[in-house]
Amino acid sequence: DRDVTGVQTCALPIWWIDFNLTVSLTILQMVGFGIAMLTDWRPAPLYPRWLAWLAFLTATTFLFALAVPFVMHGPLAWRGILTFYVALGLFFPWLLLVMSYTLKACRRLELEASIPEGTEPTGSPASAA
């Protein structure tokens, strides 16, 4: 009962707004995660520092995706080399690494919480002295 082109005209901008908001929030999440990793001043940080820099690099490649609604061909298009292959080629390895290091961090925090205060964990350099 409605004209198909009218529905498509309304739906397309809404879809791109949703896409860009998702990309923008992912960029903010990665930058925030990187800052949190770099500001962990423990002697042995929960996450390696290089993972923070990888988060910043991946967030930077996601900036290219913000041009997708305005570019139809080339490296900034939907299937372009920068917006699709480079960005997602960095995102998924970063995501797997973050999941792996988060599981390790959770185990380490549980271990640290189970050790009474004032004692050193077995195998630590301080307990060997």
N, C-alpha and C positions, 0 to 999 in steps of 0.2 A: 504494500500500500504506500510505501515511501519510495522515492527515487533513489536508486542505488548510488548514483554519483553524489548525491547530497549526503548520504550516510558515510560514504568513503571520504568525502571532503571533511566531515566533522571528526571521523575516527582517526585519520592519519595524524593530525597534529596532536591529538590527545595521546596517541601511542608514543610519539616521539618525545613528548614532554615526560611521560613516564620513564622512557628509556634514559633520557638525559638525567633525570633525578636519580635513577639507580646508579648510573655511572658517577655522578657527582658525589653521592653518598659513599660509594666504594672508594673513591679517591680520598675522601675525608677519613674514612676508616683506616686505610693503609697509612696515611700520613700520621694519624694519631697513634697507630700501633708502632710505627717506626720511632716516633718521639718517645713513647713509653719504653721501648727497648733501649734507646740511647740514654735515658735518664735513670736506668737501673744501676745504681752505684754500689751494688754488692761486690765483694771480692770476686765472686764467681757469679756473673749475671745469669738470670734464668734463660735468656735467649742470647745467641751470639750477636755481636755488633754488626757483622756482615749481613745478617738477615734484615736488620733495620734499613740498611742502605739498599738492599734488594727491594724492600717495600717502597722506598722512595722512587726507585727507578721504575718499578711497575706502575705506581701511581702516575708518574710522568707520562708513561706510554698510554695510560687511560685518558689523558687529556686530549689525545687525537680523536677519541671516540665522540667528543662533544661536537665535532664538525660533521658527523655522519648525516644529520638531517638536512644539511645545506649542500652537500657534495654528492653527486650522482656517479662520478667516475673517477678513477685514479686511486692513489694510495690512501686517501682519507674517506673513500666510499665505504659502504657497509662491508663489502668483501675485500677491502683494500689491504695492502701489505701492512700498513701501520696500525689500522684500527682493528683488524681481525687477527692476522698471524702474529705480529710482534706483541700486541697487547695480551692476547690470550696465551701466546707461547711463553710469556713471562708469568702470567697470573696463575695458571694451574700448577707449575712447579713451586711457585711461592706458596700457594695454598697448601700443597702437600708437605712442604717443609715446615710451615707454621703449625700444621696439625701434629706432625711428628715431634717438634720441639715443645709444643704445648703439653702433649702426653708426658714427655720427659720432665717438664717443669712441674706438672701435677704430682708425679711420683716423688720428685725431690722435695716439694713442699710438704707432702704427707710424711716423708721420712724426717724432715726437720721438725715437724710438729710433734712427732712421737718421741723425740729425744728430750729428756729433762733438761731444764735450763742449768747452765754451769758445767755441763759435761760435754766432752768432745765426742763426735761420732767415731766409731772404730774405723781405722784405716785412714784417718785424716792425718795430715802432716804434724799437727800439734800433739796428737796422742802418741806418735812415734818417738817424740823427744824425751 
